[in-house]
């Protein structure tokens, strides 16, 4: 087996011991003669209908009917190749009758990765790679996330999910220098109620008809009080390097919600099943809540655990390219390497297909872990509880709350007597 692990922590003791982090891990077997059948993608297009002006097919882009259906493997290899680590060496991996034998000849890391079967992956990889990428080659950034939501979510689950969808929850540990226009475009990309079109460039709404951002996105960002009362005090806030010039923009202020809805008196108990209220969040999660038809119990339509913060550098920005091979095309300009894992009932069907029972993704529901008995959902045979470290109904800032920033005026001492994170 090969184990793929994607996590949000830096490899530092302080990150793993004192911060809230997220991790995905899954083992994959060596490829065999009897590979598991893959699912049919209803959104695949006919390649003959997608010719460019030069009478050549577009780059990888939106999936074609005759594409090799190995998205997890392709995404993983494409991401690893971007690091340009091409050294060939002998690897120890199980093959034949000797699990400790080295490979017969030196191979690269990506060649080794290709030897394993990822057809039962529970998630879709969402990578970002620095560069200017033609938008039709939708392998990276928020364009890849949009494509995945359309493929894995927009086939609505009538069994349990109502048509009511809550704003997307965006929780992260750093925020870039954003504009209202970019954030509107990002909101259109990730809101499953807006992704009925495969137009990857333009917003779903004319500029004059844009809904208010507050009805589409909620930002979960700790207050200065929450950082001060964390187990690390202000020093823990150094892992959330937001600055006032980026945080205090007028269009962002109505979007802010607290990291925890618990009062100070409940930090040592109360409604905090994961005991995360006093830990600084370094995890990054993007979540689309929905509601069951039978009740108002919150469900999770999709969730992304990732290294992406909310920034143009991480998710990308669509620009006009005037030079090079991409001249005249729209490109997605990305500055950072990032990687996330996307889950929805459709992707988790692979998890339940380990049994002989035929599981329809309409009978899979994702709910937040509450430490209590899970919700009783009609016709739902499979419930996946996610250890979400915040509420699906986050508490908006009060008039007295101020968003945490590393350069803000934090004059009230923390429990260590400090008045700043440095």
N, C-alpha and C positions, 0 to 999 in steps of 0.2 A: 504493500500500500504506500501511497504518498499522502501526506497530510497537508492540506492547504489551510493556512491560518491568516485571517485578516483582522487586525485589532487597531484600536485607536490610541494606544499608549505609546509613548516614547520608551525606549529600553532603559529606564532609570528607576531606581527604587522608590523615589517619591511619587512617580507616576503610577506605579503598580500598587503601592501600599496606601496612598492617601488621596487618590483621585477616583472619580466615577469614570469607568472605561467600558467599552464594548468589545466583544470578540466573537468571531465566527470561526469555527473549525469543523472540517469534514475530511474523512479519509476516502480515498478513491483507489480502486484495485487496478492492477495491470490489465491492459486490453486483452481480451480473449476472443476466441472464434465466435462465441455466442453473445454478441453485444446486445444490451438491452434496447428494445425499440424506443424510438424517440417520438415525441408528440408532433402532430401536424400544426403548423402555424397558420391560422386562417387569414393573416394579414400579408402573406407573401404575395408578391406581384409577378407578373409575367415578364421575363427578361426582354422579350421582343418588343415590349411596349416602352422600354426605358433606354432609348438611344440618345446620345448626346449629339450636338450639331456636327461633330466630327465623325458621326456614325460609329462611335465606340460606346461600349457599355460604360456606365458610371462606375466609380470605385465601389467598394464593398457595400456601403450605404444600406438602404432598406432591404430586407431579405428577399431574395428571389426564390421562385419555386424550385430551382435546381441547385440552390446553395447547399453545401455540405452542412448538415444540421449539428454543428459542434460549437455552439456559441460560447460556452464557458471555457472550453479549451482554447478557442481562438482568441478570446478576450484576454485570458491569462498569458498566453504566449506573446500576443501583441504588446501587452504591457511590459513584460519582462524584456522583450527585445529592445524596447525603447531605452533601456539602460546601457545598451551596447556591450554587455558582458558576454563575449563570444568565446572565451577560453574553453578549449576542449580538455577533458580529463576523464579518468576512470571513476565510475560511480558504483557504489555498492547498492544493489537493489535486487529484490527477489525475482529470479527467473530460473526456469528449469527446476531441478531438484535441490539446488543449493542456494538458500536465501542470502548467503553472505558472499557470493561470488561477485567480483567486479564485472563491469560491462566488458564485452569482448574487445571493444576498441574505444578509444577516447571519444566522447560525445559532449556537446555543449549542454548547458542547463536546460535550454528550451527543447532540445532534442530529448532529453530525459523526461521532461514534463509531457511530451507528446506520447510517451509510452503508456500512459495511464488513461483509464476510461472515466470521463466526467459526465457521462450521459445521465447519471442520477443526482446531479448537483441540485441542492435545495434552493439555490439562489442564482441571481444574475449578477455578474460583475459590472460595476460602473467605474471605469477608469478615466483619469485625466492624464494627458501627456503633453509636455510643453511643445508649442509649435503653432503654426497656422494651418488648420485642417479644413479642407473643403467641406462645406456643410453637408453635402450629400453623402459624404463618408462619415456617417453618424456613429462613430465608434467611441467618442469621448465626450466628457463634460455633460452639461445639462441637456445637450441634444441626444446623447445616449440614454439619459434618464427618461426623457420624453418618449423616445422610441420604445423603451421597456415598459413604461406605464401603458402605452397604447396596446402593446402586445399582450401584456400580462394582467391588465386590470380592466380595460375598457370593454371586455366581454363580461358584462355585469352578472353578478351572482344573484339571480332572482329568488333563490331559496330563502335567503336570510337578509340580504342587504336592501335597505330602502333607497329611494332616490335622493334622500337628504344626505348631503355631504358637508362636513365641517371644514373650516379653513385648514390648510396645510400647516402643521406645526414644524417650525424650523429651530433646532437646538444645536448650538455649536460653541466653540471656545474662542473664536476670533472673528472679527468682522472687518471687511475691507472698506475701501472708499467707494460707496455705492451711489447710484443715481436712481431717482424714482422710475425713470424710463426702463433702466436695466432690470429693476426689481419687478416691474409689471410684466416684462417679457419672461422673466424666470417664473413668476407665478403662473402665467399662461402655460408654460411648459410642463409644470409639475402637478397642476390641479387636474385630477382625472376627469372632472366634469367639463374641461376645456379641450381635451385631447381627442375629440371626435374627428379632427382633421389631421392629415399627415403633413401639413405644411410646417416645415421645421424652421422656417425663417421668420415669418410674420406672426404677430399676435393673433389670437382668435377673435379679438374685438377691435373695431376701429378705434383710433385714439380718443375720439370724443365720447365713445361709449364705454371706456374702461371702468369696470367696477372699482369701488374703493379698495385699496390694498388691505384695509382692516377686515374686509369681508372675505379675503382670499388667503391671507397669511397671518400667522401668529408667531412671534419671535419669543423664544424662551431664553431669557438672559438674566443671570442673578442680579439682585440689587446689591448696593454697597453693604447694606445690613446683613444680607445672607453671606457674603464673603467674610465680613468681620466676625460673624458668629460660627464660621466653619472651624473644623478641628485644627486647621493650619493658620487661622486668622488671615490677616491681609497678605501674608507671604504666599498663601495658596492662590491668591488672585493673580500672581505673576504668570500663572499658566493660562490666564484669560487676558491676553494683551490688547484689549480694546482701548482705544484712545477717544477722548471727548470729541475730537473733530470728526471721527467716523460714527460715533454712537449717537451724538446729540442732534442729528439732522431731523428737521421737522417732520418729514414723511415717515420716519422710523418710530418716533415717539409713541404714536397710537398703537403700534404693533407689539410693544413690550409686555411680557408676562413673566411672573416670578418663576424661579427655578422650583420652589416648593410652595405649596399652599398652606403649609403647617405654620402655626405660630411658634414663637420662641419657646413657649412652655411645653410644646409637644415634640420638640426636637429629640427627646429621649424616649419617645413612645408615640402613641397616637397612630394615625393612618399613614404609616411609613413602612410598608412590608419589606422593602429592600434595604432599609436603614441608610439611605443615601442623602437625607436632608442636610446633614452637616458636612458633606464632602463636596469639594469643588468639582464641577463637571468638566472633564476633558473629553468625554464622549461627544460624538456628533451624530445626531439622528434627525431624519426628516420623515414625517409621518402624516398620512392622510387618514383621519378618522372617518367613520361612517356609523350608521345606526341600524340595529336589527328591526325588522318589521314588527316583531312581536312585542318589543319593548324599546325603551330609550337607552338600553344598555349600549355603551360605546363599543364599537368594533374597530379593528384596524384594517383598512382596505389595502394599504401597502406601507412598508417601512424600509428605510434605507439606513444602514449603519455604515459609517464612512469616515474617511480622514478629511473630507471636504469641509472647509469652513464656508461661511457665506461671503464669497468674494468673487470678483470677475477673474482674478488670477487662478482660482481653483476650478470654477465652473465654466469659464470661458465667456467671451464676448463676441458677438457676431459683428464682423467688420467687412467693408469693401476692400478687396485686394487689388492693388494697381500695378504690382510688379511680380516678376517670377512666373513660374508655371501656372499659378492660380490667378493670374491677372484677369480681371473682369468678373470673377466669381465672388460669392459670399464665402467668407472663411470664419471659422471659430478660433479665436486667438486665446490660447491657454498658456499660462506661465508656470504652473506647478505640476508636479507629479502627485496624484492622489489616487486612492482606490477605495471603493465601497462595495457592499453586498446588499442586493435588493431582494426583498421577500414579499410575496403575496400568496393568497390561496392557490393560485395557478402554479407558482414555483414550488410550493410545499407539497403539491401532489406527488412529486418524486419521493418525498419522505414516506408517505403512506403507501406508495406502490411497492414497498418492500414485502408486503403481504400479498396473499393471493386474491384479496378482495379488490374489486374494481372500484376505485374511489373517484368520484366526480368532484372537481374543484368547487362546485357550488355547495358541497357539503363539508367544506373546510372553512372554519372561521378562526381569525386571529384576534385574540383579546389580550389586554394587559394583565399581568399577574397582580393579584390583589392580596394573596395570602389567605384567601377564603375560598369557598366553593365557587367554581367558575359559573358564568351565566348559563341558564338553561335556554337553549335556542331550538326552536322547532325545526325538525328535519335535519338537524346538524349532528352528524355522528362523530365528527372529529373537531376538537377545539385545541388550538395551539395557544398556549399562554406565553407571552413575551415579557421578559423582565424589564419593562419600561421604567426608567428611574424618575419619571415625572408624570403628572396627571394628564389624561386626555382632555380634561377641562381645566386648563391652567388658569391661575388667578391673575387678572390684569393688575398692572401697577396702580397703587393708590396715589393720591396727590403728594403724599410724603415720601414715596419711594423714588430713589434715584438709581439709574443703571450703573453697574460697576464699570469703572475705568481705571487704568493704572496711573493715569495722570490727574485724576479727580481729587477733590478736597476731602480726604478721609481723616477728619480731625478727631473723631471719637476713637480712643484706644481699643484694640482688640484684647482678647483674654491674655495675651502675652505682653501687653503694654505698648505695642507698636502702633504707629499711626500711618504707616505706608507699607507697601509690599516689598520695598527694597531697603 
